[in-house]
Amino acid sequence: MATRSPVYCHLCNEEIDTDDTLEHHLVYSHKPRELATRLVAEWEAEELGDAV
């Protein structure tokens, strides 16, 4: 029997409940601006070579 590894939110570092999805957690637990800020920071780190 295979087991699934826990899924963690990269914004709040919390484990996502087994009956929830990461998408649902991000939409209902975080503000759009918070998500956008993190997305831009990760993009800049990749493109410009800076650490997040």
Secondary structure, 3 states (H helix, E strand, C coil): CCCCCCCECCCCCCECCCCCCHHHHHHHHCCHHHHHHHHHHHHHHHHHCCCC
